[in-house]
Amino acid sequence: MVGFKATDIPPTATVKFLGAGTAACIADLITFPLDTAKVRLQIQGESQGPVRATAGAQYRGVLGTILTMVRTEGPRSLYNGLVAGLQRQMSFASVRIGLYDSVKQFYTKGSEHASIGSRLLAGSTTGALAVAVAQPTDVVKVRFQAQARAGGGRKYQSTVDAYKTIAREEGFGGLWKGTSPNVARNAIVNCAELVTYDLIKDALLKANLMTDDLPCHFTSAFGAGFCTTVIASPVDVVKTRYMNSALGQYSSAGHCALTMLQKEGPRAFYKGFMPSFLRLGSWNVVMFVTYEQLKRALMAACTSREAPF
């Protein structure tokens, strides 16, 4: 057995909730530059927006984007929006991942055998609920990642300043901009990510190809990351464009998608696909492996604390 051994007592809802948020923050710290590169590639080609890359900067590929940002804006630009990103993950992942098993059990009425429909329903529910909780943090994160440091034209000076500026210039609703595409995206992402991870892990264990330890968690998480990127990339691009758009640029998320299709063609919906996959694949691996180990470590700590001397 690699890593912490599984305990006889299943993890509680509190352990899952805290473990999911913590694991997601760790994953974000490691993969955040890839997420920033993805955002820059996704918004490239926009004619306007509250924040955007420097006019002369053209991003080509993941490595090219990262190197261009480091050269023109400095290494710290890769972590623009990190504070908002960690705020987002602690509130967002705790709900969408940490509550997934509890909601799944609710839909299956406690049955050990959950159907694909029940899993999809649970994933959609927790994904949508997480957006309702964490949407403002996502808006601020995207705005920070989109803005360039070069030339001193930074619109937002700090995370708190970003919240205040958006609320002042665009109204309170500005912090909830893109909620509809984000609900759609996260319902899709959650279903693809959690359900795929669930199914791959169950299949590996039932076929006795692997045991419930790190290699199994790694394989399941990598497969979940690839499936999620393929399915969710178009909605993710629309969400990023719409969140970063100027006031009145798009009348709705649907208008944003239609404008992209007319001006840039269908391939625009897969802009930033490689950094999306690299980010989601690596993020899933780090998050799920850490999450599984945190659940076991926390339950082992609780068990040892309660055990009599």
Secondary structure as UniProt FT lines:
FT   HELIX           13..43
FT   TURN            44..45
FT   TURN            55..56
FT   HELIX           61..73
FT   HELIX           75..79
FT   TURN            80..81
FT   HELIX           82..96
FT   TURN            97..99
FT   HELIX           100..108
FT   TURN            109..110
FT   HELIX           116..146
FT   HELIX           150..152
FT   HELIX           159..170
FT   HELIX           172..176
FT   TURN            177..178
FT   HELIX           179..190
FT   HELIX           191..195
FT   HELIX           196..206
FT   TURN            207..208
FT   HELIX           214..243
FT   TURN            247..249
FT   HELIX           253..264
FT   HELIX           266..270
FT   TURN            271..272
FT   HELIX           273..306
//
